[in-house]
Amino acid sequence: MIKRMLVMLVLVAAVFGGVFGFKAFVDEKVKEYMAGAGNQPQTVSTTRAVVAQWQPQLEAVGSLRAVRGADLSLEVPGVVEEINFQSGDEVQAGAVLLRLRGDDEIAKLESLEAVARLSQINYDRDLKQLKAQAISQAVVDNDEANLRNNKAQVAQQKAIVDKKVLRAPFAGQLGLRQVDLGQYLSAGTAIVTLQSLTPIYVDFLLPQQAFERIKVGQAVAAKVDAYPGKTFSGAITAINPRVDAATRNVQVRVTLENADHKLLPGMYATVDIDTGAPERLVTLPQTAISYNPYGNLVYLVDDKGKDAAGKPLLVARQTFVTTGATRGDQVSVLKGVKEGDTVVTGGQMKLRNGSPLAINNDVKPADDPNPVPVDH
């Protein structure tokens, strides 16, 4: 009986030992597999850090504004009797553009002029009689007052008649005509816009930190979407002597030549202002930078020689960088990367310090300092 129990205990111990031994063997193999998988080379794309000549610039977006521009209207109401322009015409200062019907006002002006002439005759005659002591000074004074009053009424009526006529206040290009012959116009009704297009202003805002980097006369290059690839040259002509207390921005005005009238008021323009001397800076594609709240970083590629199979042994090394200005697809690196370093530009999400790398540069990230949108 005891012998049977001993045999059974040995068999049970052998079964449990086999089960636990097999589990330990499986766990060890899984651990080896996971460790090996963690050290598998990660495929990334790379580039070499280069030094490029960068011109420091300020960039802003502004609006085009005519040197002189106005929506023309009349101060008095009336019926349109004469239109002397076509939409889009170029006109000179003082040109008569439109007349309102003014027969009543003209007739009244002629009546007042007749009264003023009679007052002049009376005054001249009484002045001669005063010299002959035929009348008193009081009579002459009364005649002079009447003459002045009548002349003032004539001047007032002339002003009313003149207000019936619309003249160009300055030379420029007219817009679209908004009225027709025979139409009744209320005072202040917009008739046509007049814009002086040569030259033209660009108004924009810069943060107060940029104030010391700009000055009147500084060269400026402007671009508008209407003319891709074309640059319009100008210069800063005015800087607002007051900083906006709400935004801490200062308003700047640039004057551009516009002899061909390609630029129109209301367009927006991108403005580039060169500041300071050109600098030599390390540049990278923007995709190489991993932006994080705790700091910007890149992965450098370190060459550790060769592995047991004779293949290059490349590993990733994380380093923090200080970035500067951007230009198109590129970013300048002020600290953390030096010329010639090999930097990872794609695949950073799966990397950590010491990760083995496999490089595949079949697909390269954009690295153009002046990218141009492609129409599809």
Number of C-alpha atoms within 10 A of each C-alpha: 5 7 8 9 10 11 11 12 12 11 12 12 12 11 12 11 12 12 12 11 12 12 12 12 12 12 12 12 12 12 12 12 11 12 11 10 10 12 12 13 16 17 17 18 20 22 20 17 18 16 17 15 11 16 15 15 16 16 17 16 17 23 17 22 23 21 15 17 19 16 14 18 18 21 14 16 16 18 17 20 16 16 16 10 16 12 13 15 13 15 20 14 11 12 15 17 18 21 22 25 18 18 10 9 16 16 12 15 21 14 12 20 19 14 18 21 14 14 21 19 14 16 21 15 13 21 21 13 15 16 11 9 10 11 14 13 15 10 13 20 14 11 21 19 13 18 20 14 14 21 19 14 16 21 15 13 20 18 12 17 21 16 17 22 19 21 20 18 17 17 18 22 18 23 17 13 15 11 16 14 13 13 12 16 19 14 12 13 17 16 20 19 19 25 22 22 25 19 18 24 27 27 22 21 20 20 14 15 10 12 15 7 14 18 14 13 13 15 17 20 19 23 18 18 11 12 11 10 9 12 14 16 17 22 21 21 16 15 17 12 9 10 16 14 8 6 11 13 19 20 19 21 21 26 23 23 16 17 11 9 13 9 25 18 17 12 14 21 22 17 25 18 20 17 15 11 8 13 12 12 21 23 28 25 24 19 19 23 22 16 13 8 5 7 11 14 18 22 26 22 23 17 13 11 10 11 10 7 7 8 9 14 17 20 21 22 18 16 14 16 18 13 18 14 15 15 18 14 16 20 22 21 21 15 13 13 22 16 13 12 14 18 24 25 24 22 15 20 7 10 20 13 12 14 19 21 23 16 15 12 14 6 9 13 16 13 17 12 14 10 12 10 7 5 4 3
